[in-house]
Amino acid sequence: MKNKTEVEEVRSRIKKDTINDKKHSHEQIHTYESVHKIRDSLLSSASGYTNYRGVLNLCVVLLVMSSGRLVLENILKYGFLVRIDVPIQFIKDPTAWPSLLAIVLSNIFTFNALKLERNLEKGIIQETTGKILCFLNIFTALLAPAIYLWYREANPVSSFFALTWYTCLSMKLVSYFQVNRYQRLKRRLENSKNEIDEKSNTDSIKKQTKNEPLIEYPDNLTYRNLYYFLSAPTLCYEINFPRSERIRKSFIIRRSGEIIFLSSLLLFLVQQWVVPILQNSKIPFRETNILKIIERLLKLAVPNHVIWLIGFYCFFHSYLNVIAEILRFGDREFYRDWWNSEDVNVFWQNWNIPVHKFCLRHIYKPLLNQGITKSQASLIVFFISAFFHEYLVSIPLRMFRIWAFLGMIVQIPFAVFVKKFLHGNYGNMAVWVSLIIGQPIAVMMYIHDYYIDYFKVSD
Amino acid sequence: MKNKTEVEEVRSRIKKDTINDKKHSHEQIHTYESVHKIRDSLLSSASGYTNYRGVLNLCVVLLVMSSGRLVLENILKYGFLVRIDVPIQFIKDPTAWPSLLAIVLSNIFTFNALKLERNLEKGIIQETTGKILCFLNIFTALLAPAIYLWYREANPVSSFFALTWYTCLSMKLVSYFQVNRYQRLKRRLENSKNEIDEKSNTDSIKKQTKNEPLIEYPDNLTYRNLYYFLSAPTLCYEINFPRSERIRKSFIIRRSGEIIFLSSLLLFLVQQWVVPILQNSKIPFRETNILKIIERLLKLAVPNHVIWLIGFYCFFHSYLNVIAEILRFGDREFYRDWWNSEDVNVFWQNWNIPVHKFCLRHIYKPLLNQGITKSQASLIVFFISAFFHEYLVSIPLRMFRIWAFLGMIVQIPFAVFVKKFLHGNYGNMAVWVSLIIGQPIAVMMYIHDYYIDYFKVSD
């Protein structure tokens, strides 16, 4: 009797399932039937499964968490180190003033450049004399502030800004001279009735700036035109720049907000994160324990890279876009997608477009026209770039250690190595490693040496 | 005269360019013509650019580097803590032996289960009596080893393994009983000439295992069949399991290599990474400095999670696949893609498929058949699961702190929260955070308490 009830229970269950749940009827009836079938584990290569999107999220979570922990550990260890009044201190610091003076005086070189162009245009000065004068003007613009700031023992930060200013100015004046010279020679060519597809050139310019009144050489030789170029976020001169339609106020507000937030963040990170590490790193350097030095370098590399990334965004995206928006400067390509670059050369071609464009237009291509081979021209560009890296670091810190120069030069064999042996994502990772380890370590060497030399850290 | 030469130079350059380099002629002629055009910066939302593949590589590089630095820092701080002879020590330890005895004795319960099934099949024991006997057998299988190991003060690690063994055995015996009972009742149903779509069932089984001789109830009631099930990497009994074609020796060798390497890595990580953190963490816990506790928890969470991930792969992929390969067990779905799960429930349904499948087939669906609602059934499954988590931790450590139970229960409101407020990648990140922070912290609480209690760490 008992068994019969059980049997009926099963039968009624099966019936109920079949009626109630038509869709899942097969599953429900076979409650205790087969649940296994032949299949591979997902992580077996045989499964062909490749969706690891979630692992990316894990990486993000782990990075945020470890950073959070580092911040906490840091605050527990050192307390709150940030001095909010740093910008005010900076302005009050008398050693910052020579740099400001230097920047104001830079107008002299601008004035010289315009005067020279006007005289060249009028034929008062010969082309060769003009070349020499231009060279002297730019050479002085690079040398004079360096000597001045060195002997005034200016604050290294303000000194760095002043020299960056002069370096940009020099590049802009080179571009200004070369473009004007080209325009001048082209006009003479036209005047001597040799018509070379010149109409199409004018057409192409007209197309690009159809909403703006077009200026033609020599009407561009005005202070207004030159100062617009000097303010614009580019190092390549054009008589007529492409202009955006209007100034978007909300765009400026957002970008300015970013600048304020990110510079504060940078100030915070440097004071709270980098300075303590540097203070602790003097011991291993003197003891020359190789493991400890590596540990220190790795500890420095991460905050340095974070600061570099924030600095990159703040300057190349926020700052240059604000300037461009205010000036209605149309070309906003200040960087390309260097974060995806799979070899070192591509990175150098993509991360700093104003400088890259300048080097290509005013050094590399003219060199090619002189009959120099491509690889030689690249090498020359690289050495000039390495020289300016050294210039911008050595003078403000008032010490020559050639770390920056070496840091740049080492890129050449490294680029060859990466191109030959690493491809795709591995190449990309190698680029990141060189950014995180190589380049900033050189900067850190300076700061470290500077710190030891100038602050006389007690042993 | 001078100017004429210059003009000729430009003319000849333009001509040379046009001839030498037809392709790039446009570019070369306009060396100093326009290089700017109107375009947005890539990082502006207006650019529509979204390829940040390189940033993923950056994350990987940063993670590898920070981990490398942590390892270095750890070795510099604590030296090399690993004792390679741990497994030998473990075997020599007399407190490990009770667990081994317990595992050997588990055959008694297997024997009971088979005896019971045979008697039920022959009709010597009634169905209701069978149910009671089965319950008693399984209840004893869970209680007896727990009491025995508690009073023998067995080594917690070996004790944990023994109890896991018994928990699996109990689940397998539940499945064995339920499936056999279903088959028995179905056979009686057939015998009483009520034919319910039974042919199709047999067909479906035949299709799945066409290369193997099919066994039908009651021919499955043998030691051979039962021990195959007990060895197989599944908790759900079937009379005929799907079998793979052949044993791939290279597959076994690879998976075994993984097991050896990963278990060594686990031993290394626990001794070198976790133990020092635990030793250092007693101070903040007593001082109850909330910031310090959070810093410690975060410091524990990362190695704990890494160990959990390695342990997951080692057990669910390497170990279960080796067992399955040796037994020619076809169904290798031991886990699904839980790493992509965007809410907590999906994670619990995907990370441990043997247990999930068991709960679904032998608890959840039978409960639904009893007329219980889906959410109630889920809740019951969850509480049973929480109970066993507590069982497997409390008994080996010989202390009841309900951290594991709470850790599981907290998942319920958390799951509701995630489902309601977080979607897509945010949901996925929330799951990761709960894995990294929530669940392992509970485990750490035990280890910490255990450490303080048993090793009497000097204050």
Interface residues (C-beta under 8 A of the other chain):
Chain A: K2 N3 E6 V7 E9 V10 R11 R13 I14 D17 Q28 I29 H30 T31 Y32 E33 S34 V35 H36 K37 I38 R39 D40 S41 L42 L43 S44 Y49 N51 Y52 R53 G54 V55 L56 N57 L58 C59 V60 V61 L62 L63 M65 S66 G68 R69 L72 E73 I75 L76 Q126 E127 T128 Q178 V179 Y182 Q183 L185 K186 R188 L189 S192 N194 I196 D197 N201 S204 I205 Q208 T234 C236 E238 N240 F241 P242 R243 S244 L291 K292 I294 E295 L298 K299 A301 V302 H305 Y313 F316 H317 L320 N321 G330 D331 R332 E333 F334 Y335 R336 D337 W339 N340 S341 K357 R361 K365 P366 N369 N425 N428 M429 W432 V433 I436
Chain B: K2 N3 E6 V7 E9 V10 R11 R13 I14 D17 Q28 I29 H30 T31 Y32 E33 S34 V35 H36 K37 I38 R39 D40 S41 L42 L43 S44 Y49 N51 Y52 R53 G54 V55 L56 N57 L58 C59 V60 V61 L62 L63 M65 S66 G68 R69 L72 E73 I75 L76 Q126 E127 T128 Q178 V179 Y182 Q183 L185 K186 R188 L189 S192 N194 I196 D197 N201 S204 I205 Q208 T234 C236 E238 N240 F241 P242 R243 S244 L291 K292 I294 E295 L298 K299 A301 V302 H305 Y313 F316 H317 L320 N321 G330 D331 R332 E333 F334 Y335 R336 D337 W339 N340 S341 K357 R361 K365 P366 N369 N425 N428 M429 W432 V433 I436
